[in-house]
Amino acid sequence: MKLENYGDVLTIDELCEILHIGKLKAYELLKTKVVKSLRIGKKFIIPKMGVVELLDSIAHQTNTELPEGERKIVIIQ
């Protein structure tokens, strides 16, 4: 599914669908601020632009070398 088909604010299930990851990994990405979000109580508000920025940064990293011990995250859709 294309990102254009999602609203401006994503649910955790939509984040999982877009990134092809499980809920545990999605919550980890949110808690470590890899994916930008706002937390209200137990609920995460996930702006789609935060996911777009993450995907853009990954696209730019694919042509660069990372220091030893760091891993690249490559998402193929």
N, C-alpha and C positions, 0 to 999 in steps of 0.2 A: 504494500500500500504506500502511496506517495505521501510525503509530509504535508502537501497541500490539502489532503483529505482530513487532516486533524485540526482541531480548534487551536486557539492561541494558548490555551492552558491544557496540559496533558494529565491524564490519570496515571497511576503507577502501572496499570495494565497496558496502557498505550505506550508508555516508555519501554516496557518489556517487549512489546510487539515491534516497535521501531528498531530497537537495538539487538533484538533476537537474544535476549538474556532472561534469566529467571528473576523472580521477585527478590530473592536474597541479594543477588548481585546488584539489582536496581537500587535497593535500599542502601547498600554499601556505597554506591556511586553518589547517592544523594547526601548521605551522612558525611562523606569525605569531601563534599562540594566539588566533585568532578563534574557533576551535572548541577547547574544552578537551580536553586529552588528556594521557596519560602516555607518554613514550617510553622503551622498554626496548631498548637496542641500536638496531637498525634498525626495530623494530616499534612502531607506535603503538597504544596502548590508548585507545579512544574511548568514554567513557561517554555513554549515550543522553541523560542529563540535560544534558550540555553542549550537545548539539544542540537540545534543547527550550528551554534558556535562550537560545540564539542566535535561534531562531525567535520566541520571546516578545519579545526586544528589538527584532527587526525589526518585529514587529506594532505595537509601541508607537511606533516611529520614523515610521511611515507618516503620522502626523498632525502631525509637527513639521517645521520648516524646518531644513535643514542649511546650514552656512556654505558660502560660495562655494568651488568646487573639490572639495567632497566629494560622493560619489555614494551614493545609497541602493541597497541590495540588496533587491530584492523577489522573494520566492519564491512562485510561484503553484502550488498543487498541485491 
